[in-house]
Amino acid sequence: MEFGFGDGDEGFRQEARAWLAEHLDGRFAGALGRGGPGSEHEGGAARRAWERELGEGGWIGLGWDADGYGNRTATLTRQVVWAEEYARARAPGRYGHIGENLLAPTLLAYGTEEQRRRYLPPIARGEELWCQGYSEPGAGSDLASLRTSAVRDADGRWRVTGQKVWTSLAHEADRCFVLARTEAGSRRHHGLSFLLVPMDQPGRIDVRPIRQLTGTSEFNEVFFDGAVAEDLVGTEGGGWQVAMGLLGFERGVSTLAQQIGFAEELREVTRAAVASGAADDPVTAERLVRLWAELRTMRWHALRTLGGDPREAAAAGAPSVAKLLWGGWHQRLGELALRVRGAAAAVGPADWSPDAPYELDAQQRLFLFSRADTIYGGSDEIQRTIIAERVLGLPRERTGRG
Ligand SMILES: Cc1cc2nc3c(=O)[nH]c(=O)nc-3n(C[C@H](O)[C@H](O)[C@H](O)COP(=O)(O)OP(=O)(O)OC[C@H]3O[C@@H](n4cnc5c(N)ncnc54)[C@H](O)[C@@H]3O)c2cc1C
């Protein structure tokens, strides 16, 4: 199947564009361009209100393959249109994306109808925010070595105990999906369950922000001490399958929107290079052109992948290829941004103090936060291992972990 926009898509684009223009005015004007990776600490209350505004407009849940949960559905091309217009309008970074793009498709694939009725409508209304409780100290790339456990109490409820780390937006989230060991003595990916845990459990859940070099914070350590889980998705002990299914939803139409943001960043760096004369340096000019060409390649890769059968694309390693392409690309752009700025890039704001959080400028933020792009969502090394083993059929990695 070829990916292409159809007749009705242009009208949909106009509708999306007009809605965004109207609603990003007034009380949300200050939230324009705020949030997103490296800026998740920005615009808290306004971005939360913005989620509800999106919900009222019916713009959450377009990609769910069923409606009736308070969402409106849209064809794949229209989802792309919405994502593109959203990025073009510089609308606020989404607080709700973990619930909408990760948990919701997982519930549609693995949840019961009762669970869908319970959790999807508040996500569609922009009322409930979720966070992802997978990684632990000692269990990142090697997620199967996780140690957080859950046991049933006298009332039959699951009680979660353990520590998660790097939990993005846990300080804002209402609920967390937690991968925990529910079968005592089980090993690796056996005996795990996918649990849904409300965050408002004082004394049983402790969210501690991880302070970054800038003094700001967007992810956290989360400590569970007998926290109550209100649901289990999939089968007891079958959480690995659900957790891996969820990771398969991590990217999709959002890739194309992300590329619009990337193109804008590349334009910014190019403008700065021309203005400062840095573009006269043939090495810098060559790198700018190379980044432009690579961005085009990424777009075609994404369009080709989106147009086809997702299972075939996954079997051909397409998600890993996409992750390798964009993660490395974004890092190289960050490096070039600093090269273009020269020594001034290393200087902090005039009012810098070691005691107060401070803002990076756009280029500094691009450089620093793109370092994480080759780590989260599965590091580059792990993506290469996936391609090596599952696509090329190379011998399996010896982990020594049994
Ligand atoms: C910005 C950001 C947001 C995040 N948000 C969340 C979140 O919301 N929820 C959540 O659960 N997690 C989150 N994470 C955590 C993320 O999933 C982990 O950082 C990632 O899985 C890597 O795990 P680790 O940090 O423990 O590194 P490690 O697994 O310790 O890896 C360290 C290095 O060793 C390499 N390595 C590890 N194993 C192998 C191997 N077998 N072969 C070759 N190289 C290897 C890795 O590639 C990496 O370079 C986030 C991370 C970042 C950076």
The ligand as an SDF file (V2000), in Angstrom:
LIG
                    3D

 53 58  0  0  0  0  0  0  0  0999 V2000
   14.6440   11.2390   28.5370 C   0  0  0  0  0  0  0  0  0  0  0  0
   14.3430    9.8670   29.0540 C   0  0  0  0  0  0  0  0  0  0  0  0
   13.0380    9.5630   29.4390 C   0  0  0  0  0  0  0  0  0  0  0  0
   12.7340    8.2960   29.9520 C   0  0  0  0  0  0  0  0  0  0  0  0
   11.4460    8.0270   30.3620 N   0  0  0  0  0  0  0  0  0  0  0  0
   11.1550    6.8040   30.8910 C   0  0  0  0  0  0  0  0  0  0  0  0
    9.8360    6.5360   31.3980 C   0  0  0  0  0  0  0  0  0  0  0  0
    8.9340    7.3840   31.3760 O   0  0  0  0  0  0  0  0  0  0  0  0
    9.5970    5.3010   31.9220 N   0  0  0  0  0  0  0  0  0  0  0  0
   10.5500    4.3210   31.9790 C   0  0  0  0  0  0  0  0  0  0  0  0
   10.2560    3.2220   32.4410 O   0  0  0  0  0  0  0  0  0  0  0  0
   11.8260    4.5700   31.5310 N   0  0  0  0  0  0  0  0  0  0  0  0
   12.1400    5.7830   31.0010 C   0  0  0  0  0  0  0  0  0  0  0  0
   13.4300    6.0480   30.5640 N   0  0  0  0  0  0  0  0  0  0  0  0
   14.4730    5.0380   30.7610 C   0  0  0  0  0  0  0  0  0  0  0  0
   14.9460    4.3740   29.4870 C   0  0  0  0  0  0  0  0  0  0  0  0
   14.0150    3.4270   29.0410 O   0  0  0  0  0  0  0  0  0  0  0  0
   16.3010    3.7290   29.8300 C   0  0  0  0  0  0  0  0  0  0  0  0
   17.2160    4.7730   30.0840 O   0  0  0  0  0  0  0  0  0  0  0  0
   16.8230    2.8500   28.7040 C   0  0  0  0  0  0  0  0  0  0  0  0
   16.0440    1.7000   28.5960 O   0  0  0  0  0  0  0  0  0  0  0  0
   18.3070    2.4380   28.9700 C   0  0  0  0  0  0  0  0  0  0  0  0
   18.4130    1.8480   30.2230 O   0  0  0  0  0  0  0  0  0  0  0  0
   19.5090    2.3560   31.2820 P   0  0  0  0  0  0  0  0  0  0  0  0
   19.3880    3.8330   31.4170 O   0  0  0  0  0  0  0  0  0  0  0  0
   19.3530    1.5260   32.5090 O   0  0  0  0  0  0  0  0  0  0  0  0
   20.8990    2.0830   30.6200 O   0  0  0  0  0  0  0  0  0  0  0  0
   21.6540    0.6640   30.5240 P   0  0  0  0  0  0  0  0  0  0  0  0
   20.6860   -0.3920   30.1220 O   0  0  0  0  0  0  0  0  0  0  0  0
   22.4270    0.4550   31.7750 O   0  0  0  0  0  0  0  0  0  0  0  0
   22.6250    0.9200   29.3180 O   0  0  0  0  0  0  0  0  0  0  0  0
   23.8370    1.6850   29.4690 C   0  0  0  0  0  0  0  0  0  0  0  0
   24.5890    1.6150   28.1510 C   0  0  0  0  0  0  0  0  0  0  0  0
   24.9540    0.2510   27.8910 O   0  0  0  0  0  0  0  0  0  0  0  0
   24.4560   -0.1480   26.6250 C   0  0  0  0  0  0  0  0  0  0  0  0
   24.0020   -1.5380   26.6760 N   0  0  0  0  0  0  0  0  0  0  0  0
   23.1840   -2.0790   27.6130 C   0  0  0  0  0  0  0  0  0  0  0  0
   22.9700   -3.3870   27.3180 N   0  0  0  0  0  0  0  0  0  0  0  0
   23.6470   -3.6560   26.1710 C   0  0  0  0  0  0  0  0  0  0  0  0
   23.8070   -4.8280   25.3580 C   0  0  0  0  0  0  0  0  0  0  0  0
   23.2010   -5.9580   25.6810 N   0  0  0  0  0  0  0  0  0  0  0  0
   24.5730   -4.7120   24.2420 N   0  0  0  0  0  0  0  0  0  0  0  0
   25.1830   -3.5540   23.9130 C   0  0  0  0  0  0  0  0  0  0  0  0
   25.0690   -2.4210   24.6540 N   0  0  0  0  0  0  0  0  0  0  0  0
   24.3190   -2.4590   25.7680 C   0  0  0  0  0  0  0  0  0  0  0  0
   23.2770    0.7600   26.3470 C   0  0  0  0  0  0  0  0  0  0  0  0
   23.0160    0.8720   24.9630 O   0  0  0  0  0  0  0  0  0  0  0  0
   23.7480    2.0740   26.9500 C   0  0  0  0  0  0  0  0  0  0  0  0
   24.5920    2.7360   26.0530 O   0  0  0  0  0  0  0  0  0  0  0  0
   13.7630    7.3130   30.0580 C   0  0  0  0  0  0  0  0  0  0  0  0
   15.0540    7.6270   29.6740 C   0  0  0  0  0  0  0  0  0  0  0  0
   15.3620    8.8850   29.1910 C   0  0  0  0  0  0  0  0  0  0  0  0
   16.7910    9.1860   28.7920 C   0  0  0  0  0  0  0  0  0  0  0  0
  1  2  1  0
  2  3  1  0
  2 52  2  0
  3  4  2  0
  4  5  1  0
  4 50  1  0
  5  6  2  0
  6  7  1  0
  6 13  1  0
  7  8  2  0
  7  9  1  0
  9 10  1  0
 10 11  2  0
 10 12  1  0
 12 13  2  0
 13 14  1  0
 14 15  1  0
 14 50  1  0
 15 16  1  0
 16 17  1  0
 16 18  1  0
 18 19  1  0
 18 20  1  0
 20 21  1  0
 20 22  1  0
 22 23  1  0
 23 24  1  0
 24 25  2  0
 24 26  1  0
 24 27  1  0
 27 28  1  0
 28 29  2  0
 28 30  1  0
 28 31  1  0
 31 32  1  0
 32 33  1  0
 33 34  1  0
 33 48  1  0
 34 35  1  0
 35 36  1  0
 35 46  1  0
 36 37  1  0
 36 45  1  0
 37 38  2  0
 38 39  1  0
 39 40  1  0
 39 45  2  0
 40 41  1  0
 40 42  2  0
 42 43  1  0
 43 44  2  0
 44 45  1  0
 46 47  1  0
 46 48  1  0
 48 49  1  0
 50 51  2  0
 51 52  1  0
 52 53  1  0
M  END
$$$$
